[in-house]
């Protein structure tokens, strides 16, 4: 039972939160109500052409960005336009945000920045066209000097010439070396940057306390565990040493520290699965995996678990985790639309439901 003192404290927290961030939270909760429903997905999976997909999306929140697109359509066009809507809504909230929400929202863009840097550098290694690479970058991860990434030949130059003036600079200290930029080193760089970024984000969320700290702790611990598992699976049968594998793991999460020690010793997927089975927070995920394309299935179940966590954030009041959650929900929604559009374009409608992940979890 809530005491009178606790009730007053809760009321004060609500008034202070609403005075600064209530408008933006209202926008976010409105965006959640605009997520595609189960009926929307049922209708989309029955589409026979991409024009049918566009027609149905014109009855959703995506109407403003998709309605004027001419035929013939391509799946990438639909995805780009849907992403544009998400970015526009994010920027609207970001422009209206004051501190500390503004910094929290900035943190949400850093992961996309890391992915964009890796995309550009990897593309440059394969001598891909720069404009083509820039077009594939996520809009939330863009920065002024991104096009100059291709001039760097090693990690030190990459930092000195480009990244020193970006928000990623503090995370790059462990990457600065004279090593050449090859695909292995670039992937190591990605994981080192993510490790530092997640640790910094977690520290920031913990400093805010309350529901934000509690909810974001669960979210970021799960993200750290997911990355540790993916790093292990992707490094099997590669030149990456076990010590190097361990250094890429975050220093928190349900797997830390015992599970990390076990992952370092893994030589195949069955051993990785055994480690997950021994971790209560991850055991439910492995129980859903059946023989087949285990990597794809595992990724899908990771996304499903992430959506469950994100949906639960909306059951709490006065927290910033809903801003993280709505972005992840809408990004998953776009992945679903992309899957449907690709299946329709490639005439694989018999597989259209295979790659879909429940978003919003209306039954929660």
SERO-4910 file (N, C-alpha, C, O; in steps of 0.05 Angstrom, whole numbers):
BEGIN
 pado doro    nc1    nc2    nc3   cac1   cac2   cac3    cc1    cc2    cc3    oc1    oc2    oc3
  Unk    A     17    -24      0      0      0      0     18     25      0     37     26     15
  Unk    A     11     45    -16     26     69    -18     20     87      6     -4     92     12
  Unk    A     40     96     20     36    114     43     31    142     33     35    148      9
  Unk    A     22    159     52     16    187     44     41    201     35     40    217     15
  Unk    A     64    196     48     89    208     41     97    200     13    106    216     -3
  Unk    A     95    173      7    102    163    -19     84    175    -41     92    181    -63
  Unk    A     58    179    -34     39    190    -53     46    219    -60     44    226    -83
  Unk    A     54    234    -40     62    262    -45     87    263    -62     89    279    -81
  Unk    A    107    245    -56    132    245    -71    126    237   -100    137    249   -119
  Unk    A    107    218   -104    100    209   -131     87    232   -146     92    237   -170
  Unk    A     69    247   -132     56    269   -144     75    292   -152     72    304   -173
  Unk    A     94    297   -135    114    318   -141    131    310   -165    137    326   -182
  Unk    A    139    284   -166    154    274   -189    139    278   -214    150    286   -235
  Unk    A    112    271   -213     96    274   -237     93    303   -246     94    309   -270
  Unk    A     89    321   -227     86    349   -234    112    360   -247    111    375   -266
  Unk    A    135    353   -235    160    363   -245    165    351   -273    175    365   -291
  Unk    A    159    325   -276    163    312   -302    145    325   -323    154    331   -345
  Unk    A    120    328   -317    101    338   -336    107    367   -343    103    376   -366
  Unk    A    117    383   -325    124    411   -330    145    413   -352    144    431   -368
  Unk    A    165    395   -351    187    396   -370    183    378   -394    188    386   -417
  Unk    A    173    354   -390    173    334   -411    146    322   -417    143    304   -434
  Unk    A    125    333   -405     98    321   -409     88    324   -437     75    305   -448
  Unk    A     94    346   -451     86    350   -479     98    329   -497     84    317   -513
  Unk    A    124    325   -494    138    305   -511    129    277   -505    127    260   -523
  Unk    A    124    271   -479    115    244   -472     87    240   -485     81    218   -494
  Unk    A     70    260   -485     44    258   -497     46    252   -527     31    235   -538
  Unk    A     66    265   -540     70    259   -569     78    230   -573     68    216   -591
  Unk    A     97    220   -556    106    193   -558     84    172   -554     82    153   -568
  Unk    A     68    177   -533     46    159   -528     25    160   -551     12    140   -557
  Unk    A     22    183   -564      6    184   -587     17    169   -611      3    156   -626
  Unk    A     44    170   -614     57    155   -635     53    125   -631     50    110   -650
  Unk    A     53    116   -606     49     88   -600     21     79   -610     18     57   -620
  Unk    A      1     96   -606    -26     89   -615    -27     88   -646    -46     76   -657
  Unk    A     -7    100   -659     -7     99   -689      9     76   -700     11     74   -725
  Unk    A     20     59   -683     34     35   -694     15     17   -710     -9     16   -704
  Unk    A     26      3   -729      9    -15   -745     -3    -36   -727     11    -47   -710
  Unk    A    -28    -41   -731    -43    -61   -715    -41    -89   -727    -32    -92   -750
  Unk    A    -51   -108   -712    -52   -135   -723    -69   -136   -749    -62   -151   -767
  Unk    A    -90   -121   -750   -107   -120   -774    -92   -107   -797    -94   -116   -820
  Unk    A    -75    -86   -791    -59    -74   -812    -40    -95   -824    -37    -97   -849
  Unk    A    -27   -111   -807     -9   -131   -817    -23   -153   -833    -13   -163   -853
  Unk    A    -47   -160   -823    -63   -180   -838    -69   -170   -866    -68   -185   -885
  Unk    A    -76   -144   -868    -82   -133   -894    -57   -131   -912    -58   -137   -936
  Unk    A    -34   -123   -900     -9   -121   -915      0   -148   -926     10   -149   -948
  Unk    A     -3   -169   -910      6   -195   -919    -11   -206   -941     -4   -226   -954
  Unk    A    -35   -194   -946    -52   -202   -968    -47   -187   -994    -59   -192  -1015
  Unk    A    -29   -167   -992    -23   -150  -1016     -9   -167  -1038      8   -183  -1032
  Unk    A    -18   -162  -1063     -6   -176  -1085     15   -160  -1100     31   -171  -1115
  Unk    A     14   -133  -1097     33   -116  -1111     43    -95  -1091     31    -91  -1070
  Unk    A     65    -81  -1098     75    -60  -1081     56    -36  -1081     55    -21  -1062
  Unk    A     41    -32  -1102     21    -11  -1103     -1    -17  -1082    -12      1  -1070
  Unk    A     -7    -43  -1078    -27    -50  -1057    -15    -44  -1029    -30    -34  -1012
  Unk    A     11    -49  -1026     24    -42  -1000     22    -12   -995     16     -3   -973
  Unk    A     29      4  -1016     27     33  -1014     -1     41  -1007     -5     59   -990
  Unk    A    -21     30  -1020    -49     38  -1016    -57     33   -987    -70     50   -975
  Unk    A    -48     11   -975    -55      6   -947    -40     25   -929    -52     35   -909
  Unk    A    -15     30   -934      1     48   -917    -11     76   -918     -6     92   -899
  Unk    A    -25     83   -939    -38    109   -941    -61    112   -921    -72    134   -917
  Unk    A    -69     90   -908    -90     91   -887    -77     91   -859    -92     88   -840
  Unk    A    -51     94   -858    -36     94   -832    -22    121   -828    -25    139   -844
  Unk    A     -6    123   -808      9    147   -802     30    153   -823     41    175   -824
  Unk    A     35    134   -841     56    138   -862     44    153   -886     59    157   -906
  Unk    A     19    160   -886      6    172   -909     20    196   -920     22    200   -944
  Unk    A     30    213   -902     42    239   -911     68    235   -927     74    253   -943
  Unk    A     82    213   -924    107    209   -938    105    189   -961    123    188   -978
  Unk    A     83    174   -962     82    153   -982     61    158  -1004     62    147  -1026
  Unk    A     42    176   -999     19    179  -1017     26    190  -1045     13    183  -1064
  Unk    A     47    206  -1046     54    218  -1072     76    203  -1087     86    213  -1108
  Unk    A     84    180  -1078    104    164  -1092     93    151  -1117     72    137  -1115
  Unk    A    105    156  -1140     94    145  -1165    102    116  -1169    121    106  -1157
  Unk    A     87    103  -1186     94     75  -1194    114     77  -1217    114     97  -1231
  Unk    A    130     57  -1221    132     32  -1206    148     36  -1180    167     51  -1179
  Unk    A    139     23  -1159    152     25  -1133    173      4  -1129    172    -17  -1143
  Unk    A    192      9  -1111    212    -11  -1104    211    -14  -1073    206      6  -1060
  Unk    A    217    -37  -1062    216    -40  -1033    233    -20  -1019    226    -10   -997
  Unk    A    257    -14  -1030    274      6  -1017    262     33  -1015    267     48   -996
  Unk    A    245     40  -1035    231     66  -1035    211     67  -1012    210     88   -998
  Unk    A    196     46  -1008    177     45   -986    191     47   -960    182     62   -942
  Unk    A    213     32   -956    228     33   -931    239     60   -926    238     70   -903
  Unk    A    251     73   -946    262     99   -944    241    120   -935    247    136   -917
  Unk    A    218    119   -947    197    138   -940    186    133   -912    181    152   -897
  Unk    A    183    108   -904    174    102   -877    195    111   -856    188    122   -835
  Unk    A    221    107   -863    242    116   -845    242    147   -843    246    158   -821
  Unk    A    236    160   -865    234    189   -865    213    199   -845    218    218   -831
  Unk    A    191    185   -843    170    193   -825    179    190   -796    174    207   -779
  Unk    A    193    168   -790    203    163   -763    223    184   -755    223    195   -733
  Unk    A    241    191   -774    261    211   -769    248    239   -764    257    254   -747
  Unk    A    228    245   -780    215    271   -777    202    273   -749    204    294   -736
  Unk    A    189    252   -740    177    252   -714    198    254   -692    194    268   -672
  Unk    A    220    240   -695    241    241   -676    253    269   -674    257    279   -652
  Unk    A    258    281   -696    269    308   -696    250    328   -684    259    347   -671
  Unk    A    224    324   -688    204    342   -676    206    341   -646    206    361   -632
  Unk    A    208    316   -635    210    313   -606    237    324   -596    238    337   -575
  Unk    A    258    319   -611    285    328   -603    286    358   -602    298    369   -583
  Unk    A    274    372   -621    274    401   -621    259    414   -597    266    435   -589
  Unk    A    239    399   -587    223    410   -565    234    401   -538    223    409   -517
  Unk    A    255    385   -538    264    373   -512    284    392   -498    300    406   -511
  Unk    A    282    393   -472    302    407   -455    319    386   -441    313    362   -442
  Unk    A    339    395   -427    356    375   -412    341    365   -388    326    379   -376
  Unk    A    346    339   -381    365    320   -392    354    303   -415    368    286   -426
  Unk    A    328    308   -422    316    292   -444    331    296   -470    334    277   -485
  Unk    A    340    321   -476    355    326   -501    379    308   -503    384    297   -525
  Unk    A    395    306   -481    418    288   -482    410    259   -485    423    244   -499
  Unk    A    389    251   -471    379    223   -474    372    217   -503    380    196   -513
  Unk    A    359    235   -516    352    231   -544    377    230   -562    378    215   -582
  Unk    A    397    247   -555    422    246   -571    435    218   -569    445    208   -588
  Unk    A    433    206   -545    445    179   -541    432    159   -560    445    141   -569
  Unk    A    406    163   -566    392    144   -584    403    145   -612    399    126   -628
  Unk    A    417    166   -619    427    168   -647    456    157   -649    465    152   -672
  Unk    A    470    153   -627    498    145   -629    502    117   -641    521    112   -655
  Unk    A    483     99   -635    485     72   -647    484     73   -678    498     59   -691
  Unk    A    466     91   -688    464     94   -717    490    107   -728    498    101   -750
  Unk    A    502    125   -713    527    137   -721    549    115   -724    564    115   -744
  Unk    A    550     98   -705    570     76   -706    566     59   -731    585     52   -745
  Unk    A    541     51   -735    534     34   -758    541     49   -785    551     36   -804
  Unk    A    536     75   -786    542     90   -810    572     91   -815    581     88   -838
  Unk    A    587     95   -794    617     96   -797    627     69   -808    643     69   -826
  Unk    A    617     47   -797    625     21   -806    617     16   -835    632      5   -851
  Unk    A    593     25   -842    583     22   -869    601     37   -889    608     26   -910
  Unk    A    607     62   -883    624     78   -901    652     66   -904    662     63   -926
  Unk    A    664     60   -882    692     49   -882    693     23   -897    710     18   -913
  Unk    A    674      5   -891    673    -21   -904    668    -18   -934    681    -31   -951
  Unk    A    650      0   -941    644      5   -969    669     16   -984    674      9  -1007
  Unk    A    683     34   -970    707     46   -982    728     24   -987    743     25  -1007
  Unk    A    730      5   -969    750    -17   -973    744    -33   -998    762    -43  -1011
  Unk    A    718    -35  -1005    710    -49  -1029    706    -31  -1053    695    -39  -1073
  Unk    A    715     -6  -1050    714     14  -1072    686     18  -1082    682     21  -1106
  Unk    A    667     19  -1064    639     25  -1071    636     55  -1076    651     71  -1065
  Unk    A    616     63  -1091    611     91  -1096    602    105  -1071    584     95  -1056
  Unk    A    614    128  -1065    609    142  -1040    580    151  -1037    568    148  -1016
  Unk    A    568    161  -1059    541    171  -1057    522    147  -1052    502    150  -1037
  Unk    A    528    124  -1064    512    101  -1059    513     93  -1029    493     85  -1017
  Unk    A    537     95  -1017    540     88   -989    525    108   -971    512    101   -952
  Unk    A    528    134   -978    514    155   -962    484    151   -963    470    156   -943
  Unk    A    474    143   -986    445    138   -989    435    116   -971    412    115   -963
  Unk    A    453     97   -964    446     74   -948    449     80   -918    440     65   -901
  Unk    A    461    102   -911    465    110   -883    439    117   -870    421    128   -883
  Unk    A    436    111   -844    412    119   -830    412    149   -824    433    159   -815
  Unk    A    390    163   -830    390    192   -826    396    201   -798    406    223   -794
  Unk    A    389    185   -778    394    193   -750    423    191   -742    431    200   -721
  Unk    A    439    178   -759    468    175   -753    486    191   -771    510    185   -772
  Unk    A    475    212   -784    492    228   -802    506    250   -786    496    260   -766
  Unk    A    530    257   -796    544    280   -785    560    293   -808    564    281   -829
  Unk    A    569    318   -804    579    335   -826    602    322   -841    603    323   -865
  Unk    A    621    309   -827    645    299   -840    644    270   -848    665    258   -853
  Unk    A    620    259   -849    618    230   -854    629    222   -881    640    200   -885
  Unk    A    626    240   -901    635    233   -928    665    231   -931    675    219   -950
  Unk    A    680    242   -911    709    241   -913    721    217   -899    745    214   -898
  Unk    A    704    199   -889    714    175   -876    731    158   -895    750    144   -886
  Unk    A    725    159   -920    739    142   -939    768    148   -943    783    132   -953
  Unk    A    777    172   -934    805    179   -938    824    166   -917    848    166   -921
  Unk    A    813    156   -896    829    144   -874    839    116   -882    825    100   -894
  Unk    A    865    111   -876    876     85   -882    881     68   -857    886     44   -860
  Unk    A    880     80   -834    883     65   -809    866     78   -787    854     99   -791
  Unk    A    865     65   -764    848     74   -742    856    102   -732    838    118   -726
  Unk    A    882    107   -730    890    133   -720    881    156   -739    872    177   -729
  Unk    A    884    152   -765    875    172   -784    845    176   -783    835    198   -785
  Unk    A    831    153   -780    802    155   -778    793    172   -755    774    188   -758
  Unk    A    807    170   -733    800    187   -710    809    216   -714    794    234   -710
  Unk    A    834    219   -722    846    246   -724    832    264   -745    828    287   -741
  Unk    A    826    251   -768    815    267   -790    785    271   -789    775    291   -800
  Unk    A    771    252   -776    742    253   -779    728    252   -752    713    271   -745
  Unk    A    732    231   -736    715    225   -713    721    242   -689    705    242   -670
  Unk    A    743    257   -688    750    272   -665    730    294   -659    726    303   -636
  Unk    A    716    303   -680    696    325   -676    667    314   -675    649    330   -678
  Unk    A    663    289   -671    637    277   -669    632    267   -640    650    265   -625
  Unk    A    606    261   -634    600    251   -607    613    223   -602    614    214   -579
  Unk    A    623    210   -623    636    184   -619    664    186   -609    676    166   -601
  Unk    A    676    210   -609    704    213   -601    711    201   -574    731    187   -573
  Unk    A    695    205   -553    702    193   -527    703    162   -528    717    150   -511
  Unk    A    688    150   -546    687    121   -547    709    109   -564    712     84   -565
  Unk    A    724    126   -577    743    116   -597    771    112   -586    789    102   -600
  Unk    A    775    119   -560    802    118   -549    814     90   -550    838     87   -554
  Unk    A    797     69   -546    808     41   -546    813     32   -575    826     11   -579
  Unk    A    803     46   -595    806     38   -623    831     50   -636    841     41   -656
  Unk    A    841     72   -624    862     87   -636    888     71   -636    900     67   -615
  Unk    A    896     63   -659    921     48   -662    931     52   -691    917     65   -706
  Unk    A    953     40   -697    963     43   -724    954     20   -742    963     18   -765
  Unk    A    935      4   -733    926    -19   -748    912    -10   -774    898     10   -774
  Unk    A    918    -24   -796    904    -18   -821    875    -24   -819    866    -40   -802
  Unk    A    860    -11   -836    831    -15   -837    824    -39   -856    822    -35   -880
  Unk    A    821    -62   -844    811    -85   -860    784    -93   -847    776    -82   -826
  Unk    A    770   -113   -859    744   -119   -850    743   -130   -821    725   -123   -806
  Unk    A    763   -145   -814    765   -155   -786    768   -132   -766    754   -131   -746
  Unk    A    787   -114   -772    791    -92   -754    767    -73   -752    762    -61   -731
  Unk    A    753    -69   -775    730    -52   -775    708    -64   -758    695    -49   -743
  Unk    A    704    -90   -759    683   -102   -742    691   -101   -713    674    -97   -695
  Unk    A    717   -104   -707    726   -101   -679    721    -73   -670    712    -68   -647
  Unk    A    726    -53   -687    721    -25   -681    692    -21   -674    685     -7   -655
  Unk    A    674    -32   -691    645    -30   -686    638    -39   -658    624    -25   -643
  Unk    A    648    -62   -650    641    -74   -624    654    -59   -601    642    -57   -579
  Unk    A    678    -49   -605    691    -33   -584    675     -7   -579    671      1   -556
  Unk    A    667      6   -601    652     30   -599    625     25   -585    617     41   -568
  Unk    A    611      4   -593    586     -3   -580    589     -9   -551    572     -1   -534
  Unk    A    610    -23   -544    615    -29   -515    618     -3   -499    605      0   -478
  Unk    A    634     16   -509    638     41   -495    612     58   -495    605     70   -475
  Unk    A    598     58   -517    573     73   -519    552     63   -499    540     78   -485
  Unk    A    548     36   -498    528     25   -480    535     30   -451    517     36   -435
  Unk    A    560     29   -444    569     34   -417    563     63   -409    554     69   -387
  Unk    A    569     82   -428    564    110   -423    534    116   -420    526    131   -403
  Unk    A    518    104   -438    489    108   -438    478     97   -411    461    110   -399
  Unk    A    487     73   -403    477     62   -378    484     80   -354    467     84   -337
  Unk    A    508     90   -353    516    108   -332    498    133   -331    490    142   -310
  Unk    A    492    144   -355    475    168   -356    447    161   -346    436    177   -331
  Unk    A    436    139   -354    409    131   -345    409    126   -315    389    133   -301
  Unk    A    429    113   -304    431    108   -275    431    134   -260    420    135   -238
  Unk    A    444    154   -271    446    180   -257    419    193   -254    416    211   -237
  Unk    A    400    186   -270    373    199   -269    356    185   -248    336    197   -238
  Unk    A    362    160   -241    347    146   -221    318    141   -229    310    146   -252
  Unk    A    302    132   -210    273    128   -214    267    107   -235    282     89   -240
  Unk    A    243    110   -248    234     91   -267    252     91   -292    255     70   -304
  Unk    A    263    114   -299    281    114   -323    304     96   -319    311     80   -336
  Unk    A    317     97   -295    340     80   -289    332     51   -289    346     34   -301
  Unk    A    310     44   -277    301     16   -275    295      4   -302    304    -18   -308
  Unk    A    280     19   -318    272      8   -344    295      7   -364    299    -12   -378
  Unk    A    312     29   -364    334     29   -383    356      9   -374    370     -1   -391
  Unk    A    358      3   -349    377    -17   -340    370    -44   -352    387    -58   -362
  Unk    A    344    -51   -351    336    -77   -363    341    -77   -393    350    -97   -404
  Unk    A    334    -55   -406    338    -53   -436    367    -55   -443    374    -71   -461
  Unk    A    384    -40   -430    413    -39   -438    427    -65   -429    446    -73   -442
  Unk    A    419    -77   -407    431   -103   -399    424   -124   -420    441   -140   -427
  Unk    A    399   -124   -430    392   -143   -451    408   -138   -476    417   -156   -489
  Unk    A    411   -112   -483    427   -105   -507    456   -115   -505    467   -125   -524
  Unk    A    467   -112   -481    494   -121   -476    496   -152   -479    515   -162   -491
  Unk    A    476   -166   -469    476   -195   -471    473   -204   -500    486   -222   -510
  Unk    A    455   -191   -515    451   -197   -543    476   -193   -559    484   -210   -575
  Unk    A    490   -171   -554    515   -166   -568    536   -186   -561    551   -195   -579
  Unk    A    538   -194   -536    558   -214   -528    553   -241   -542    572   -254   -551
  Unk    A    528   -249   -544    521   -274   -558    527   -272   -588    538   -290   -599
  Unk    A    519   -250   -600    524   -246   -629    554   -245   -635    563   -256   -655
  Unk    A    569   -232   -618    598   -231   -621    610   -259   -620    627   -266   -636
  Unk    A    601   -274   -601    611   -302   -598    605   -318   -623    622   -332   -634
  Unk    A    579   -317   -632    571   -333   -656    586   -325   -681    596   -341   -696
  Unk    A    589   -298   -684    603   -288   -708    633   -293   -708    646   -292   -729
  Unk    A    644   -297   -684    673   -301   -683    681   -331   -683    705   -337   -683
  Unk    A    661   -349   -683    667   -377   -685    681   -383   -711    673   -373   -732
  Unk    A    702   -399   -710    718   -407   -734    730   -383   -748    732   -383   -773
  Unk    A    737   -362   -733    751   -339   -744    778   -336   -731    785   -352   -713
  Unk    A    794   -317   -739    820   -312   -728    819   -297   -701    839   -293   -688
  Unk    A    795   -288   -693    793   -272   -668    799   -290   -645    786   -311   -641
  Unk    A    818   -283   -628    826   -299   -605    805   -297   -584    788   -280   -584
  Unk    A    806   -316   -565    786   -316   -544    790   -292   -525    770   -282   -515
  Unk    A    814   -284   -521    819   -260   -504    808   -235   -518    796   -218   -504
  Unk    A    811   -233   -544    800   -210   -558    769   -211   -558    756   -191   -555
  Unk    A    758   -235   -560    729   -238   -558    719   -228   -531    699   -213   -530
  Unk    A    733   -235   -510    725   -227   -483    726   -196   -480    709   -185   -466
  Unk    A    745   -184   -492    748   -155   -489    726   -139   -502    722   -116   -497
  Unk    A    711   -152   -520    690   -139   -534    663   -140   -519    644   -126   -526
  Unk    A    662   -156   -497    638   -158   -481    635   -134   -462    655   -125   -451
  Unk    A    610   -125   -458    605   -104   -439    608   -115   -411    605   -139   -406
  Unk    A    614    -97   -392    619   -105   -364    593   -104   -348    593    -97   -325
  Unk    A    571   -112   -360    545   -114   -346    527   -132   -362    534   -140   -384
  Unk    A    503   -137   -351    484   -155   -365    481   -181   -349    496   -186   -330
  Unk    A    460   -196   -356    455   -221   -342    477   -241   -345    481   -259   -328
  Unk    A    492   -239   -367    514   -258   -372    540   -251   -358    558   -267   -356
  Unk    A    541   -227   -348    566   -218   -335    566   -226   -305    546   -222   -291
  Unk    A    588   -238   -295    613   -245   -309    615   -274   -317    630   -281   -335
  Unk    A    599   -292   -304    602   -320   -307    596   -328   -336    610   -344   -348
  Unk    A    574   -318   -346    566   -325   -374    586   -316   -394    590   -329   -414
  Unk    A    599   -293   -389    620   -284   -407    644   -304   -408    655   -310   -429
  Unk    A    651   -314   -385    673   -334   -384    665   -359   -400    682   -371   -413
  Unk    A    640   -367   -398    631   -390   -413    630   -385   -443    637   -402   -459
  Unk    A    621   -361   -450    620   -354   -479    648   -354   -491    651   -362   -514
  Unk    A    667   -344   -477    695   -344   -487    704   -371   -494    720   -375   -513
  Unk    A    695   -392   -480    704   -419   -484    688   -434   -506    695   -457   -512
  Unk    A    667   -421   -517    650   -435   -536    664   -439   -563    678   -422   -573
  Unk    A    659   -463   -574    670   -469   -601    649   -474   -622    655   -476   -645
  Unk    A    623   -476   -614    602   -480   -633    576   -469   -622    574   -460   -599
  Unk    A    554   -469   -638    529   -456   -630    516   -471   -607    504   -459   -590
  Unk    A    519   -498   -607    506   -513   -585    517   -505   -558    502   -504   -538
  Unk    A    543   -499   -557    554   -490   -531    544   -462   -524    539   -456   -501
  Unk    A    541   -445   -544    529   -418   -539    501   -421   -529    493   -407   -510
  Unk    A    486   -439   -541    458   -443   -532    457   -454   -503    440   -446   -488
  Unk    A    476   -471   -496    478   -481   -469    483   -458   -449    471   -458   -427
  Unk    A    499   -439   -456    504   -416   -439    479   -400   -435    472   -392   -413
  Unk    A    464   -396   -457    438   -382   -455    418   -397   -438    403   -385   -422
  Unk    A    418   -423   -441    400   -440   -425    405   -437   -395    386   -439   -379
  Unk    A    430   -433   -388    437   -430   -359    433   -402   -349    438   -396   -325
  Unk    A    423   -384   -366    417   -356   -357    387   -352   -358    375   -351   -379
  Unk    A    374   -349   -334    345   -347   -333    333   -326   -352    312   -331   -364
  Unk    A    346   -303   -354    336   -282   -371    335   -289   -401    320   -277   -416
  Unk    A    352   -308   -409    354   -315   -437    343   -343   -443    340   -351   -467
  Unk    A    337   -358   -423    328   -386   -426    303   -388   -444    301   -405   -461
  Unk    A    284   -369   -440    259   -369   -455    264   -366   -485    248   -376   -501
  Unk    A    285   -352   -492    291   -347   -521    300   -373   -534    292   -380   -556
  Unk    A    318   -387   -521    329   -412   -533    308   -433   -536    310   -450   -553
  Unk    A    288   -433   -518    267   -453   -520    250   -451   -545    236   -469   -553
  Unk    A    251   -427   -558    235   -423   -582    250   -430   -608    239   -431   -629
  Unk    A    276   -436   -605    292   -442   -628    290   -472   -636    295   -489   -619
  Unk    A    282   -477   -660    281   -504   -671    302   -508   -692    313   -489   -702
  Unk    A    309   -533   -698    330   -538   -718    323   -524   -744    300   -522   -752
  Unk    A    344   -514   -757    340   -499   -782    361   -477   -783    384   -480   -776
  Unk    A    352   -454   -793    370   -431   -795    371   -417   -767    356   -397   -763
  Unk    A    387   -427   -750    387   -419   -722    395   -390   -718    384   -376   -701
  Unk    A    413   -380   -735    422   -352   -732    398   -333   -737    394   -314   -722
  Unk    A    384   -338   -759    361   -321   -766    339   -323   -745    328   -303   -737
  Unk    A    334   -348   -736    313   -352   -715    321   -338   -689    304   -326   -676
  Unk    A    346   -340   -682    355   -328   -657    352   -297   -659    343   -285   -639
  Unk    A    359   -286   -681    356   -257   -684    327   -248   -682    320   -228   -670
  Unk    A    309   -264   -694    281   -258   -693    271   -259   -664    256   -241   -656
  Unk    A    279   -279   -649    270   -281   -621    282   -259   -604    270   -251   -584
  Unk    A    306   -251   -610    318   -228   -596    300   -203   -601    294   -188   -582
  Unk    A    292   -199   -626    275   -176   -632    249   -178   -617    239   -158   -607
  Unk    A    237   -202   -616    212   -205   -602    214   -199   -572    197   -186   -560
  Unk    A    236   -208   -560    241   -202   -532    245   -172   -527    235   -161   -508
  Unk    A    259   -160   -545    264   -131   -543    237   -116   -545    233    -97   -530
  Unk    A    219   -124   -563    194   -111   -565    177   -114   -540    162    -96   -533
  Unk    A    179   -137   -528    164   -141   -503    174   -122   -481    158   -111   -466
  Unk    A    200   -119   -479    211   -100   -459    202    -71   -466    194    -56   -448
  Unk    A    204    -64   -491    196    -37   -499    167    -31   -494    160    -10   -484
  Unk    A    149    -51   -499    121    -47   -494    116    -43   -464     98    -27   -457
  Unk    A    131    -57   -447    127    -54   -418    134    -27   -408    124    -19   -387
  Unk    A    151    -12   -422    159     15   -414    134     33   -412    134     52   -396
  Unk    A    114     28   -429     91     46   -430     72     40   -407     52     55   -404
  Unk    A     77     20   -391     61     15   -368     69     32   -344     55     34   -324
  Unk    A     93     45   -346    103     62   -325     99     91   -333     99     98   -357
  Unk    A     96    108   -313     93    137   -317    119    151   -311    136    141   -296
  Unk    A    122    175   -322    143    193   -316    171    181   -320    187    179   -301
  Unk    A    176    172   -344    203    160   -350    211    166   -378    194    171   -395
  Unk    A    237    166   -383    248    171   -410    250    146   -427    254    147   -451
  Unk    A    246    123   -414    249     97   -429    229     95   -452    234     82   -472
  Unk    A    206    109   -449    186    108   -471    197    120   -497    189    112   -518
  Unk    A    215    139   -495    227    152   -518    245    132   -533    245    131   -557
  Unk    A    260    116   -517    276     95   -529    258     74   -541    262     64   -563
  Unk    A    237     66   -526    219     45   -534    205     51   -561    203     34   -578
  Unk    A    194     75   -563    179     81   -588    197     81   -612    188     73   -634
  Unk    A    222     90   -609    240     89   -632    246     60   -640    246     54   -664
  Unk    A    251     43   -621    256     15   -627    231      1   -638    234    -16   -656
  Unk    A    208      8   -628    184     -4   -639    179      4   -668    172    -13   -685
  Unk    A    184     29   -674    179     39   -701    201     28   -720    195     23   -744
  Unk    A    225     25   -711    246     13   -727    239    -16   -734    244    -26   -756
  Unk    A    228    -31   -714    219    -58   -719    196    -58   -739    194    -76   -756
  Unk    A    178    -39   -736    155    -37   -754    165    -34   -783    154    -46   -802
  Unk    A    186    -17   -787    197    -13   -814    210    -39   -824    208    -46   -847
  Unk    A    224    -54   -806    235    -80   -814    213    -99   -823    216   -114   -843
  Unk    A    190    -98   -810    167   -114   -818    157   -106   -845    151   -123   -862
  Unk    A    154    -80   -849    144    -70   -875    164    -78   -897    156    -85   -919
  Unk    A    190    -76   -891    210    -83   -911    208   -113   -918    209   -120   -942
  Unk    A    204   -130   -898    201   -158   -904    177   -164   -921    179   -179   -941
  Unk    A    155   -151   -915    130   -155   -931    134   -146   -959    127   -159   -978
  Unk    A    146   -122   -962    150   -110   -989    169   -128  -1005    164   -132  -1029
  Unk    A    190   -138   -993    209   -156  -1008    195   -182  -1016    199   -191  -1038
  Unk    A    179   -193   -998    165   -218  -1005    145   -213  -1028    143   -230  -1046
  Unk    A    132   -190  -1028    113   -184  -1050    128   -180  -1076    120   -190  -1097
  Unk    A    150   -165  -1075    166   -158  -1099    178   -183  -1111    180   -185  -1135
  Unk    A    186   -202  -1094    199   -227  -1104    180   -250  -1107    189   -273  -1112
  Unk    A    154   -244  -1105    134   -265  -1108    138   -289  -1089    136   -312  -1097
  Unk    A    144   -282  -1064    148   -303  -1043    127   -299  -1021    134   -299   -997
  Unk    A    103   -295  -1029     82   -289  -1009     77   -312   -990     65   -308   -969
  Unk    A     85   -336   -997     82   -358   -979    100   -356   -954     96   -370   -934
  Unk    A    120   -338   -956    138   -334   -933    133   -307   -919    148   -299   -901
  Unk    A    112   -293   -926    108   -266   -918    106   -263   -887    113   -242   -876
  Unk    A     96   -283   -874     93   -281   -844    117   -291   -829    119   -288   -805
  Unk    A    136   -304   -843    158   -317   -829    176   -297   -815    185   -303   -792
  Unk    A    181   -274   -827    200   -255   -815    188   -233   -798    202   -215   -790
  Unk    A    161   -234   -794    148   -213   -779    151   -216   -749    150   -238   -738
  Unk    A    156   -194   -736    159   -193   -707    137   -175   -695    132   -153   -705
  Unk    A    123   -185   -675    101   -170   -662    112   -144   -651    132   -144   -636
  Unk    A     98   -122   -657    106    -96   -648     83    -84   -631     60    -86   -639
  Unk    A     90    -73   -608     69    -61   -591     56    -80   -572     47    -72   -551
  Unk    A     55   -106   -579     44   -126   -562     18   -117   -550     16   -111   -526
  Unk    A     -3   -116   -567    -28   -104   -559    -41   -119   -535    -57   -108   -521
  Unk    A    -33   -144   -531    -45   -159   -509    -31   -154   -482    -38   -165   -462
  Unk    A    -10   -137   -482      5   -132   -458    -10   -112   -440     -1   -106   -418
***
